[in-house]
């Protein structure tokens, strides 16, 4: 997996059949843009979307923002046509939707590009550790997952699935996974809260559907002033490596590690 894909945190979707939106998406401040050939494009517009994608090569090359393409699911006729369209583009990664097997990852890796695997079903979650181990960075397709298992799309119902993706990524030595989208584009507090919840669970980023979500999501992943002040106190108190106390609580190696993680989130 490339270092670029490991660092991706905020990924903004843009439909592949709306090329006039590509420059704005690439310049909106997200860490990466996902040009979508799957759910955002009607079946009747897939060919137009692929043509628009091929024509966007210069736009992608001119941008410093990494571009990813979400193709259609592995094993479908649309997938094969999508892969042919992306084969000559300067992409950072391919995003595979509805990933449920290692085979989907291996096939996409054959392009030489990194792979982001969307886990969107119970079957995909069961295979998440193997999928991550095959070389993919995981992302959570939370809306499709909730529909697949018949649960509400709320934090409590999806807690165990999110925790499994974080664990699967860690066991495979991959970058922390990317959380799913917040459907509301007019509620920055909700976006910020969802991002903060994801960060608390160990996610490394979030998928976005509108440029207005970029800054609230970034704020949600950023440590609060209180968290950062605590981390600085812990790191200052533990410079000699010995156990000590800060704010009346014991500080040893695992606590210092957590403080270092908070500082890195602030720096990022």
C-alpha positions as a printed NumPy array, in Angstrom:
array([[  0.   ,   0.   ,   0.   ],
       [  1.392,   3.412,  -0.92 ],
       [  2.146,   6.008,   1.729],
       [ -0.307,   8.34 ,  -0.02 ],
       [ -3.218,   5.975,   0.573],
       [ -2.121,   5.353,   4.165],
       [ -2.31 ,   9.108,   4.866],
       [ -5.733,   9.676,   3.307],
       [ -8.213,  10.928,   5.881],
       [-11.088,  12.851,   4.291],
       [-12.307,  11.446,   0.968],
       [-14.943,  13.319,  -1.02 ],
       [-17.167,  11.518,  -3.535],
       [-18.013,  13.097,  -6.887],
       [-20.116,  11.393,  -9.611],
       [-18.05 ,  10.343, -12.619],
       [-20.743,  11.597, -15.016],
       [-20.413,  15.157, -13.653],
       [-16.945,  16.179, -14.927],
       [-17.698,  19.859, -14.38 ],
       [-17.531,  19.114, -10.646],
       [-14.106,  17.445, -10.728],
       [-11.987,  20.635, -10.394],
       [-14.053,  21.951,  -7.475],
       [-13.915,  18.603,  -5.69 ],
       [-10.15 ,  18.308,  -6.183],
       [ -9.65 ,  21.823,  -4.816],
       [-12.07 ,  21.845,  -1.869],
       [ -9.567,  20.848,   0.824],
       [-10.308,  17.136,   1.087],
       [ -7.326,  14.78 ,   1.349],
       [ -8.548,  12.826,  -1.666],
       [-11.396,  12.683,  -4.174],
       [-13.297,   9.518,  -5.101],
       [-14.63 ,   9.735,  -8.646],
       [-17.609,   7.4  ,  -8.467],
       [-18.631,   5.017, -11.231],
       [-20.917,   3.005,  -8.956],
       [-23.899,   4.159,  -6.883],
       [-23.766,   7.825,  -7.904],
       [-24.167,   6.965, -11.598],
       [-27.362,   5.571, -13.118],
       [-27.033,   2.378, -15.157],
       [-27.959,   4.295, -18.311],
       [-25.124,   6.78 , -17.734],
       [-22.242,   4.372, -17.049],
       [-20.718,   4.692, -20.519],
       [-20.914,   8.483, -20.382],
       [-19.289,   8.4  , -16.952],
       [-16.384,   6.259, -18.21 ],
       [-15.871,   8.606, -21.142],
       [-15.863,  11.616, -18.816],
       [-13.36 ,   9.855, -16.581],
       [-10.984,   9.137, -19.466],
       [-11.185,  12.797, -20.51 ],
       [-10.278,  13.953, -17.006],
       [ -6.662,  12.745, -17.156],
       [ -5.214,  16.259, -17.45 ],
       [ -7.434,  17.583, -14.648],
       [ -6.255,  14.796, -12.354],
       [ -2.609,  15.318, -13.309],
       [ -2.834,  19.062, -12.664],
       [ -4.148,  18.598,  -9.119],
       [ -2.096,  17.893,  -6.01 ],
       [ -5.124,  16.151,  -4.493],
       [ -4.995,  12.344,  -4.876],
       [ -7.709,  10.861,  -7.088],
       [ -9.35 ,   7.499,  -6.477],
       [-11.974,   5.815,  -8.638],
       [-14.769,   3.722,  -7.16 ],
       [-15.535,   1.06 ,  -9.737],
       [-18.544,  -1.224,  -9.833],
       [-18.477,  -4.461,  -7.804],
       [-15.934,  -7.125,  -8.677],
       [-17.393,  -9.899, -10.813],
       [-19.852,  -7.729, -12.724],
       [-19.682,  -6.765, -16.399],
       [-19.541,  -3.125, -15.386],
       [-16.437,  -3.851, -13.293],
       [-14.481,  -5.096, -16.294],
       [-15.416,  -2.03 , -18.327],
       [-14.529,   0.245, -15.414],
       [-11.103,  -1.337, -14.974],
       [-10.363,  -0.806, -18.652],
       [-11.286,   2.863, -18.27 ],
       [ -9.058,   3.466, -15.248],
       [ -6.046,   1.506, -16.475],
       [ -4.268,   4.514, -17.974],
       [ -5.252,   7.169, -15.428],
       [ -2.884,   8.693, -12.815],
       [ -4.76 ,   7.417,  -9.778],
       [ -3.729,   6.965,  -6.159],
       [ -6.001,   3.96 ,  -5.658],
       [ -9.018,   1.982,  -6.757],
       [-11.996,   1.687,  -4.419],
       [-13.832,  -1.638,  -4.589],
       [-17.451,  -1.54 ,  -3.371],
       [-19.236,  -4.402,  -1.628],
       [-15.974,  -6.261,  -1.056],
       [-16.612,  -9.735,   0.318],
       [-13.524, -11.73 ,  -0.668],
       [ -9.774, -11.593,  -1.052],
       [-10.241, -12.295,  -4.769],
       [-11.642,  -8.802,  -5.315],
       [ -8.571,  -7.255,  -3.714],
       [ -6.074,  -9.438,  -5.585],
       [ -7.705,  -8.656,  -8.933],
       [ -7.551,  -4.907,  -8.323],
       [ -3.976,  -5.013,  -7.02 ],
       [ -2.932,  -6.505, -10.368],
       [ -3.275,  -2.984, -11.804],
       [ -0.353,  -1.849,  -9.657],
       [ -2.589,   0.576,  -7.764],
       [ -3.422,   0.534,  -4.069],
       [ -6.856,  -0.739,  -3.081],
       [ -9.453,   0.671,  -0.715],
       [-12.001,  -2.046,   0.08 ],
       [-15.491,  -0.975,   1.091],
       [-17.032,  -3.332,   3.631],
       [-20.794,  -3.091,   3.118],
       [-22.32 ,  -6.422,   4.168],
       [-22.272,  -9.073,   6.861],
       [-20.294, -11.342,   4.54 ],
       [-17.767,  -8.581,   3.941],
       [-17.39 ,  -7.937,   7.653],
       [-16.776, -11.641,   8.292],
       [-13.943, -11.538,   5.723],
       [-12.575,  -8.127,   6.741],
       [ -9.431,  -9.475,   8.419],
       [ -8.528, -11.506,   5.342],
       [ -9.359,  -8.623,   3.024],
       [ -7.145,  -6.228,   4.968],
       [ -4.402,  -8.843,   5.102],
       [ -4.488,  -9.148,   1.305],
       [ -3.267,  -5.582,   0.997],
       [ -6.318,  -3.345,   1.204],
       [ -7.139,  -0.336,   3.311],
       [-10.612,  -0.805,   4.71 ],
       [-13.516,   1.621,   4.518],
       [-16.998,   1.245,   5.989],
       [-20.046,   1.374,   3.737],
       [-22.269,   1.906,   6.733],
       [-25.541,   2.613,   4.923],
       [-25.4  ,  -0.542,   2.801],
       [-24.223,  -2.534,   5.813],
       [-27.168,  -1.385,   7.928],
       [-29.549,  -2.327,   5.113],
       [-27.892,  -5.729,   4.725],
       [-28.283,  -6.746,   8.359],
       [-31.544,  -4.891,   8.94 ],
       [-30.379,  -2.478,  11.641],
       [-30.846,   1.256,  12.069],
       [-28.133,   3.508,  10.686],
       [-27.189,   4.841,  14.118],
       [-23.982,   4.753,  16.148],
       [-25.147,   2.247,  18.739],
       [-26.3  ,  -0.346,  16.204],
       [-23.08 ,  -0.111,  14.179],
       [-20.607,  -0.047,  17.057],
       [-19.546,  -3.684,  16.811],
       [-19.047,  -3.498,  13.039],
       [-16.941,  -0.363,  13.313],
       [-14.842,  -1.871,  16.077],
       [-14.215,  -5.002,  13.989],
       [-12.931,  -2.915,  11.072],
       [-10.527,  -1.066,  13.364],
       [ -9.315,  -4.369,  14.791],
       [ -8.998,  -5.991,  11.348],
       [ -6.901,  -3.103,  10.092],
       [ -4.619,  -3.216,  13.109],
       [ -4.125,  -6.982,  12.917],
       [ -3.171,  -6.666,   9.242],
       [ -0.783,  -3.792,   9.901],
       [ -2.799,  -1.444,   7.687],
       [ -3.655,   2.198,   8.168],
       [ -6.713,   2.826,  10.317],
       [ -9.947,   2.392,   8.34 ],
       [-12.145,   5.103,   6.869],
       [-15.619,   5.585,   8.329],
       [-18.789,   5.831,   6.26 ],
       [-20.7  ,   8.887,   5.125],
       [-22.999,  11.216,   7.011],
       [-26.037,  11.674,   4.786],
       [-26.928,  15.175,   5.979],
       [-25.13 ,  17.965,   4.114],
       [-26.764,  20.814,   6.062],
       [-25.833,  19.794,   9.604],
       [-22.161,  20.55 ,  10.298],
       [-22.563,  19.654,  13.973],
       [-23.725,  16.156,  13.032],
       [-20.796,  15.717,  10.621],
       [-18.385,  16.924,  13.299],
       [-19.931,  14.606,  15.881],
       [-19.824,  11.602,  13.561],
       [-16.167,  12.297,  12.793],
       [-15.309,  12.66 ,  16.479],
       [-17.098,   9.371,  17.203],
       [-15.109,   7.654,  14.45 ],
       [-11.846,   9.073,  15.784],
       [-12.721,   7.883,  19.285],
       [-13.164,   4.318,  17.962],
       [ -9.835,   4.362,  16.129],
       [-10.793,   5.29 ,  12.573],
       [ -8.283,   7.247,  10.544],
       [-10.666,   9.19 ,   8.353],
       [-14.136,   9.51 ,   6.864],
       [-15.958,   9.383,   3.55 ],
       [-17.781,  12.569,   2.541],
       [-20.51 ,  13.393,   0.033],
       [-20.376,  17.206,  -0.136],
       [-17.637,  19.867,   0.062],
       [-19.496,  21.485,   2.969],
       [-18.664,  18.421,   5.078],
       [-14.885,  18.775,   4.761],
       [-14.196,  21.321,   7.497],
       [-16.672,  19.905,  10.067],
       [-15.18 ,  16.436,   9.55 ],
       [-11.652,  17.795,   9.921],
       [-12.682,  19.495,  13.156],
       [-14.171,  16.234,  14.422],
       [-10.924,  14.345,  13.929],
       [ -8.843,  17.095,  15.482],
       [ -8.176,  16.624,  19.245],
       [ -9.985,  19.075,  21.505],
       [ -7.892,  21.715,  23.271],
       [ -8.347,  19.795,  26.528],
       [ -7.158,  16.535,  24.943],
       [ -4.118,  18.211,  23.447],
       [ -3.248,  19.979,  26.712],
       [ -3.485,  16.641,  28.551],
       [ -1.218,  14.994,  25.99 ],
       [  1.397,  17.712,  26.355],
       [  1.344,  17.388,  30.145],
       [  1.745,  13.614,  29.912],
       [  4.611,  13.823,  27.457],
       [  6.362,  16.52 ,  29.488],
       [  6.04 ,  14.49 ,  32.697],
       [  7.259,  11.247,  31.191],
       [ 10.438,  12.312,  29.449],
       [ 12.634,  10.1  ,  31.629],
       [ 10.518,   7.014,  30.876],
       [  9.568,   6.325,  34.483],
       [  6.021,   5.917,  35.752],
       [  4.641,   9.1  ,  37.266],
       [  1.332,  10.862,  37.841],
       [ -0.463,  13.582,  35.886],
       [ -3.711,  15.137,  37.061],
       [ -3.841,  12.543,  39.827],
       [ -3.657,   9.563,  37.438],
       [ -0.788,   7.19 ,  36.816],
       [  1.22 ,   7.687,  33.633],
       [  3.257,   4.808,  32.242],
       [  4.28 ,   3.633,  28.767],
       [  0.772,   2.887,  27.364],
       [ -0.519,   6.261,  28.577],
       [  2.422,   8.03 ,  26.967],
       [  1.719,   6.151,  23.74 ],
       [ -1.862,   7.418,  23.796],
       [ -0.576,  10.969,  24.352],
       [  1.735,  10.627,  21.356],
       [ -1.22 ,   9.49 ,  19.237],
       [ -3.213,  12.559,  20.294],
       [ -0.319,  14.811,  19.327],
       [  0.006,  13.126,  15.918],
       [ -3.687,  13.658,  15.266],
       [ -3.227,  17.34 ,  16.047],
       [ -0.213,  17.596,  13.737],
       [ -2.055,  15.801,  10.929]])
